[in-house]
C-alpha cells in the first residue's frame, strides 16, 4: 500500500509545454502509476495514514510542494522543497534532451546512443538530488525518484 495511485500536476501559470515535453510527462505519469514505491514518513510525532497515496505537485512561492492524500481523501501532509538544488540539473536535463531530440532527426545511431547515455546520467543525478531532498520526509525507490524528477522538470518548464 506504500505507493502512488494518482498524481496531479498543477500547471496553472506555466507556459504550454512542447510536444516532446508533453510526451515525457505522459510517459512519466504512466510509468509512475504502473510501478512505484512511496512512503511518507511520520513528522512531528504525527502518524501517517496508510496508502495508496494521491500526490499533487505544484510550485508555490518558488518552492516545490508535494501534497499527499490517501485515496479516500484524507490529508497525509505536504512536503515543501526549495527549487534551488534542482535548478542546475533541470537546466542540464533540458539541454541534453534538446540535443537528443535533435540528434534523433539527423545523427547516426552511435552518436544518438552516446547522447542518450548522457541524458540518462543527468536524469539519474536529478533523481539522486530528489531522494536527498526527501530524506526524512518520504521513502522512495530510484525508479520512482526518476519519474518524479521528470515531473519536476515539467513544472520547471514554466
C-alpha positions, 0 to 999 in steps of 0.5 A: 500500500506504500505507493502512488495511485494518482498524481496531479500536476498543477500547471496553472501559470506555466507556459504550454509545454512542447510536444516532446515535453508533453510526451515525457510527462505522459510517459512519466505519469504512466510509468509512475502509476504502473510501478512505484514505491512511496512512503511518507514518513511520520513528522512531528510525532504525527502518524501517517495514514496508510496508502495508496497515496494521491500526490499533487505537485505544484510550485508555490512561492518558488518552492516545490510542494508535494501534497499527499492524500490517501485515496479516500481523501484524507490529508497525509501532509505536504512536503515543501522543497526549495527549487534551488538544488534542482535548478542546475540539473533541470537546466542540464536535463533540458539541454541534453534532451534538446540535443537528443531530440535533435540528434534523433532527426539527423545523427547516426545511431552511435552518436544518438546512443552516446547522447542518450547515455548522457541524458540518462546520467543527468536524469539519474543525478536529478533523481539522486538530488530528489531522494536527498531532498526527501530524506526524512520526509518520504521513502522512495525507490530510484525508479520512482525518484526518476519519474518524479524528477521528470515531473519536476522538470515539467513544472520547471518548464514554466 
